[in-house]
Amino acid sequence: MDTKSLVKLAKSLSDPHRLRLVREIARGTKMGCVDLFEFVPISQPSMSQHLKALVDSGLVESHKEGRHMYLAINPDKLRELEDFLQLLKVNL
């Protein structure tokens, strides 16, 4: 994982709301945006901003079906993050 990508990913995870969103998205195979308000009760514009940061980082993938947006964890990006964290662990 290149440094720029890692910084973007770390920034996207630096907010408590985003961490909670990632946790909830990871629990479902196909999580809808509207479902997330149950777990993170924030305004719609805030939700959009947080989800955009997660999608832009590559950790979360989104796709639209009709009027609904569905989200899922990007397994490749998660693996890259795991590999980076393993490198830190090896160097301890």
Steps between C-alpha positions, in 0.01 A plus 500: 500500500647834401531776758242730342238224496579403858468861621161533328382175655624595847327839478176333397515282813593784735141595578287307755192515275694355209639220713148410606381516139781270385416255777134490400574479128735208569221309678277490193573379151291773344428790733275780386573861593161538666576202726801679646295777663384241756859454622636850448225756563639801314355735240474391138764751382743377769433139403571582135825675593621210714409237241670700226822504702483122546425438133773742387752316718413177320407310817129509419347428161163636395259424223159630416189297433216725398470767766695303761873507570656180635834474676749223566855471629761479224686178587808595298546830684438330834769245414744781414434658839546165676829445318626842605405439863673161489820676388480717810453197718799321347722799572421499874 
